[in-house]
């Protein structure tokens, strides 16, 4: 599966885990709703957003930051 498709699938898992609420995703990631809308528009979450969301209880055991951003090869500050 191509990286872009993996990232879109990851967004789908996030979307479902947060009961289809961009506002809830934004709150958990510490960003505003428009940032989350941008993630969905471009089909990719930010690396920082992936780190923050990985630790949310709704995503524990559902998806990792590496699955959200398979193109990131090195994670700093984690």
C-alpha positions as MATLAB code, in Angstrom:
seq = 'XXXXXXXXXXXXXXXXXXXXXXXXXXXXXXXXXXXXXXXXXXXXXXXXXXXXXXXXXXXXXXXXXXXXXXXXXXXXXX';
ca = [
       0.000    0.000    0.000;
       1.344    3.440   -0.899;
       2.276    5.848    1.883;
      -0.403    8.350    0.862;
      -3.063    5.651    1.079;
      -1.762    4.522    4.495;
      -2.026    8.106    5.743;
      -5.601    8.414    4.471;
      -6.518    5.120    6.151;
      -4.989    6.407    9.388;
      -7.148    9.532    9.194;
     -10.169    7.283    8.803;
      -9.272    5.397   11.982;
      -8.786    8.684   13.848;
     -12.080   10.030   12.487;
     -13.951    6.934   13.695;
     -12.216    6.812   17.106;
     -13.244   10.407   17.782;
     -16.867    9.750   16.827;
     -16.531   11.735   13.580;
     -15.774   15.011   15.364;
     -13.037   17.280   14.045;
     -13.533   19.456   17.118;
     -12.691   16.508   19.419;
      -9.648   15.605   17.321;
      -8.478   19.217   17.487;
      -8.923   19.338   21.254;
      -6.951   16.118   21.754;
      -4.163   17.244   19.407;
      -3.930   20.742   20.891;
      -4.671   22.447   17.573;
      -7.597   24.384   16.174;
     -10.365   22.819   14.113;
      -9.154   24.398   10.878;
      -5.813   22.615   11.293;
      -7.641   19.291   11.522;
      -9.681   20.234    8.446;
      -6.406   20.870    6.631;
      -5.148   17.406    7.622;
      -8.228   15.861    6.054;
      -8.004   18.059    2.956;
      -4.431   17.063    2.227;
      -4.880   13.469    3.447;
      -2.110   13.593    6.056;
      -1.834   14.485    9.729;
       1.137   16.520   10.944;
       3.923   14.603   12.684;
       3.345   16.670   15.833;
      -0.360   15.874   15.692;
       0.455   12.178   15.338;
       2.634   12.275   18.439;
      -0.039   14.043   20.467;
      -2.910   11.858   19.291;
      -1.040    8.609   19.838;
      -1.285    9.245   23.583;
      -5.029    9.914   23.602;
      -7.013    7.156   25.326;
      -9.360    6.830   22.324;
      -6.466    5.797   20.097;
      -4.586    3.512   22.511;
      -4.298    0.164   20.769;
      -6.000    1.525   17.653;
      -3.169    3.267   15.829;
       0.408    4.424   16.409;
       2.207    7.557   15.275;
       4.215    5.395   12.872;
       0.989    4.222   11.247;
      -0.334    7.784   11.070;
       2.887    9.018    9.446;
       4.721    6.114    7.793;
       6.870    8.633    5.893;
       8.533    9.940    9.071;
      11.770    8.012    9.555;
      13.003    9.603   12.776;
      10.954   10.897   15.708;
      12.559   13.666   17.753;
      11.668   14.508   21.341;
       9.668   11.342   21.895;
];
